[in-house]
Amino acid sequence: MTRERSRAPNVLRPLTVLSLFLGAAIAPTRMVAQPVMPGTAADREEVRRAVLDYVEGFYEGDSAKLARSIRPEVYKYGFWKARDSTRYAGEHMTWPEFFSYARGVKQNNRQAPATAPKRVELFEVQSQTAAAKVTAFWGTDYLLLGKYDGKWMISSVMWQGPLPRPAPTGGAGGSGDGESRNLEDGHSERASASRGISGRPDRGTIGRDA
């Protein structure tokens, strides 16, 4: 019995050493997993301004706002449903097409009305990266931004449209709903036209630039 008790510490010692080693190895991993530095109030305001420049650039046909808020290597992809369809189709929009769309809006004087939705939500703003959501007349956009040489710019966009339709109320409400639908049709049509695709039969005519 005495001999068995004397061996017990020798068996446990390697396990104790192994536990200490694993604890030391895991500790740095826990430190790395800590959240990075959050953005300042100024960062949040600059991110909000970049997102507003993005949506206002499309609404107003303002190429300057698009140029200062969006990276040339931006990746934008969206899913939309045509007026009489129940299925979504996907579309990729390139950097040059942003400006082609804006020119079409301005040349044809088809700016969005002041009542068009323009809601910005900031999900998270860190010191170098941020995520935001914007609700516009064409649908919902999710944006990723980075701080490039001290300037916040959009590098990635995923969107889906159209927005859910409110129940028809008749009267003036019906007219507003039609206006919103025409805006959505115009947005998708002008985006398609910038790729050389025009006159889609499932689109409204407001977006067909002359």
Summary of the structure (lengths in Angstrom):
residues: 210
radius of gyration: 26.6
end to end distance: 100.6
largest distance: 100.9
contacts: 592
relative contact order: 0.14
helix: 46%
strand: 27%
